[in-house]
Amino acid sequence: MSGRFPVIARNPALVYQGQAVHTADGPHLLIMICERIAADLARAETAIEQVDYATCDENLQHAQRSVRLLRVALEPDGFPGGRELESVYAFIEQHLVRANLEKSVVLVRECADLFHPIHEAWRRAVTVTEQSGDATHVG
């Protein structure tokens, strides 16, 4: 090479995804985080089954950080059941730590089973809010 640095091609899908995250409003960002947690849990389960503990660890730690983000961002006094949801987030976060330490598919599935109805409830809440045109706070 003639002293120049090579141009690194950027993956258009990753560029688009990054822009979507940076421009998403609160409710849509909430849904994106939930979708990523679900994906992290699915990847971790597959990684454990394939004895790929590095990938398992990466995905479970990311899921832990994401659940922690949801818990910290939650306004538990802002809606009925908010305190209970905060407790469920805390439980899932700790359960993810245990799942990672034990590399347990059973514990990962338990986390996914606990998280799935939360994910669906947030998705429905955002959809209803959009359809009604109500600009009230979601979460």
C-alpha positions, -999 to +999 in steps of 0.1 A: +000+000+000+012+035-007+009+047+029-028+052+028-052+035+051-077+011+035-113+022+034-134-001+056-168-007+040-196-001+064-224-025+066-255-006+055-278-027+077-258-018+108-257+019+098-295+018+094-300+000+127-277+025+145-297+054+130-330+038+140-318+035+176-305+071+177-337+086+163-363+064+180-386+081+205-391+067+240-418+042+234-402+028+202-368+026+220-385+007+248-398-018+222-364-021+205-347-028+239-373-055+246-368-071+212-330-071+218-335-088+252-356-115+236-329-120+209-301-121+235-320-148+254-325-169+223-289-165+213-277-174+248-299-205+248-285-216+215-249-209+226-253-230+258-266-259+237-236-255+214-212-252+243-202-217+231-199-202+265-182-169+253-213-161+231-236-172+260-218-149+284-218-120+259-256-123+253-266-128+289-245-099+301-261-077+274-295-089+285-286-081+321-276-045+312-307-041+291-330-053+318-312-030+343-317-001+319-354-009+318-356-011+356-337+022+361-357+041+335-390+028+348-412+053+366-428+028+390-452+052+405-464+064+371-489+036+366-507+008+385-484-022+389-453-002+384-437-013+416-444-049+409-429-045+374-398-030+390-395-061+412-399-084+382-372-066+364-349-070+394-357-107+397-351-113+360-318-094+362-306-116+391-319-148+374-299-139+343-267-136+364-274-171+379-282-185+344-249-172+332-229-186+361-245-220+358-248-219+319-283-232+324-307-235+294-335-240+320-328-207+337-325-188+304-358-202+293-374-192+327-361-156+321-375-157+285-409-170+299-410-142+325-399-115+300-422-125+271-455-112+286-438-079+296-425-075+261-459-081+247-476-057+272-452-029+262-458-036+225-495-034+230-493-003+252-472+015+225-496+004+197-526+016+217-510+049+225-501+054+188-536+045+176-553+068+201-529+097+194-524+100+231-490+115+239-490+104+275-460+087+289-455+050+283-434+033+310 
